[in-house]
């Protein structure tokens, strides 16, 4: 079989919409030249001070030389107002910021244009908070449903994540806010995250775990944050392979690299790895084993090494105009705050498009006159993830308030009902789920109390709707067949419960699709068995991994390699509870047989068209998905891989035509022998449908 080797640049150019559209005013070459001129003015002591952060959330400057410290804010559900600073007078905090739906709900929209608007809104609010850098978007791949940080990320598929990230970055950086892609790399568990050693093969790194980062880089992202974990035996934040060889070399990143907070400890490795700044940089932290000055005195480091470390940070701040902005003081909050009503509407829209209807036996939409009993942990409080993504927001809407707003019938909210109350209700809505957070790994199952409530509701009433408010998949196998409807509402932001309530009453037609697979049992997951036998996961697990325990490392072996998510379940013949890309609507759609030419060459992309007809009684959105498989692969390859998708609005009884363009590079795999992208010539199959498990037509294509 003939094989064509492609450069990484060719792959990126073919698969990234924004490879040539970075839009910055200054080139990296010019910014680097200016940074060199700045370095010439700094003393060695000033340079050393710039190797670590300032006041917990500032990139370090040299104020005496005209380089102000640059403030940064946390992210992944909007802008977190940070009062945890040593000197609070350095920042004038905004009175409020918008709590947006979590990133995983954004991914569920399958709407890259919405991701662009979302990123732009968060970028303006970062400016409003007086910051120059947003510590996001979070974009690690969803490998395990137990990871407490999945809600900050964009699902299990690298193609979907890449398309959402590149739009997010373009939108955000159009406001002058620098996006910081995180966490690089293979940070897919939160269990003892500073001690977990991700053992990952080269193909999986290139095909699964770096494409979203590459897309963000090609979109112009100015910063990258390294992760807590080790990758193949070395902490990412001090790994020359991770930062210099992979991030800067293979992926071509030229901007600022920063550590995650308190994630590194060997200063010689830190300086020589390609790292630019250690955060948060508190001088009394116990993991500062070797000081930079001692290493300089011992001849293990030179002043040139320090210059090389901090130069990209200075160049990034110059390139994006951060030094000039911070010299001029805080922004006019009132001017930027005028955008908040618009952002509140955008938050509502994201929740409306990202809510996923998984099951409906006809009970939805709800009808007027029905008495609804709302129960569960999220009945009276607004759901939200914890950690650095916890945003207070304003105008919070709870499940109770939302249903009362949407239904003219009686709504009674009781967090912990008894059997009789459940039995008497016309409709029972169980608002349940989990409270996920960074630095926690949680069981696939809900807590015993939450699970028991759903089971009791099923025993008491035949009209049960379960509203799952969580950051990732949960075990629904026991009651999935017993309830009348299941809605996945994620963490929907400050007004998202209103969008969900409007879906429940039929005001909004649901259109969200799962950005990950929900398995029947965690034993089906490729991540099953990764937890050391000595560690027990519980819903009340203490945040012990924030302690620096050096070094008791445990290995997380990614034995599935490139078979992550639906790739795993399909290749292993395991039927999930709900597949990737799945989501119901209140209308119905038919996809005609797709059409395309029979041959694909490197010179000429292949156009694929499919007609979508709305066969129901109301307008709605459908997400058409295109997957590709190689018929006779020479290496392990998934049954199929997502390579294109389009969200299309179709009026009732009408049709719309969707066109995809498939490039030669879309068929590539990473060779761990040539260490390049390669394409085999021969037969391929295109799979078109509305989920990974519902393929309505296939096409044979010959690659010449």
Secondary structure, 3 states (H helix, E strand, C coil): CCEEEECHHHHHHHHCCCCCCCCCCCCHHHHHHHHHHHHCCCCHHHHHHCCECECCCEECCEHHHCECCEEEEECCCECCCCCCCCCHHHCCCCCCCCECCCHHHHHHCCCHHHHHHHHHHHHHHHHHCCCCEEECCECCCCCCCCECCHHHCCCCCHHHHHHHHHHHHHHHHCCCCEEEEEEECCCCCCCCCCCEEEECCHHHHHHHHCHHHHHHHHCCCCEEEECCCEECCEEHHHCHHHHHHHHHHHCCCCCEEECCCCCCCCHHHHHHCCCCEECCCCCCCCCCCCCHHHHHHCCCCCHHHHHHHHHHHHHHHHHCCHHHHHHCCCCCHHHHHCCHHHHHHHHHHHHHHHCEEEEECCCCCCCCCCCEEEECCCCCCCCCCEHHHCCCCCCCCCHHHHHHHHCCCCEEEECCCCHHHHHHCCEEEEEEECCCECCCECCCCCCHHHHHHHHHHHHHCCCEEEEEECCCCCCCCCCCCCCCEEEECCCCCCCHHHHHHHHHCCCCCCCCCCCCCECCCHHHCCCCCCCCCCCCCCCCCCCHHHCCCCCCCEEEECCCCCCCCHHHHHHHCCCCCECCCCCECCCCEEECCCEECCEECCCCCEEEEEEEEECCCCCEEEEEEEEEEECCCCCCCCCCEEEEEEEEEECCCCEEEEEEEECHHHHCEEECCCCEEEEECEEEEEEEEEECCEEEEEEEEEEC
